[in-house]
Amino acid sequence: LQNRISYKNVGLYSFIGSTVFFIFSNLFVFIQGGYGYTINGFINCYFMALPFYGYQLLGDFFYNFIIFGLYIFVFQNYLVKKNI
């Protein structure tokens, strides 16, 4: 696990996780009939959710980089014995 956690992976998986959640959560809103069962309702459902997606991305990046960034910083600097 320690070799898989990097800043690049944290950013990539944060984006993927947010995007998958955005797609499926809005799909289920559409299926429940929140915007009607037309192609316009489908497009409107996703369009109306775009501001929330932006906030979700910002929140996920912020908290994931805090949590995993601190882990990377502490693990690499204090918990691993470096061979000299």
Salt bridges, closest charged atoms under 4 A:
none
